[in-house]
Amino acid sequence: MAATQDNMTCAVCTKVYTSPRFLPCHHTFCLECLEELAKRNGDTIPCPTCRAPATVPPGGVCDLQVNFYFTEEALEEARSEGSLSVCPVHTKKCLVLYCTQCHQAICTRCKLTKHEGHVTEDLADAAARCKQTIEHELSRLDVSIGILEWKTQCFRENKKYLEEKQVALTKQVGH
């Protein structure tokens, strides 16, 4: 089954199905969405699509038939397709380029219009470069944290030594 994100979207939450379940009328919804409907409607819930009444099984909504047509792999793929950002100017175009002059993600139509003549790179390459920079900075921060923790320990040990020295000197002066 060549599923697209559109036919794998729950009509209640409008997201790609999570644990999809069939109602007796054969419409499919997310388990969590059906559980919410059951909380509001009790043992008989109306199908959000056709309004046909559906009796909740004794074990709860989770005992409804799983929609086995949607494999977890297909659902994951649909979720990742849906995670592609869409251009705010050209709403049918995905953001695929990064304008290095304007420091923003753009679509191919923006490249030909507002960003004509600007240096751009593939958005995935820019993201990979940013990820690499972040990882490098995180490792530097880890080293800095290690140094600060070591210095903190040294200060604690010095403080303890000085407090003991103070007690000893106070005893000497007091006697």
Disulfide bonds with the S-S distance in Angstrom:
none
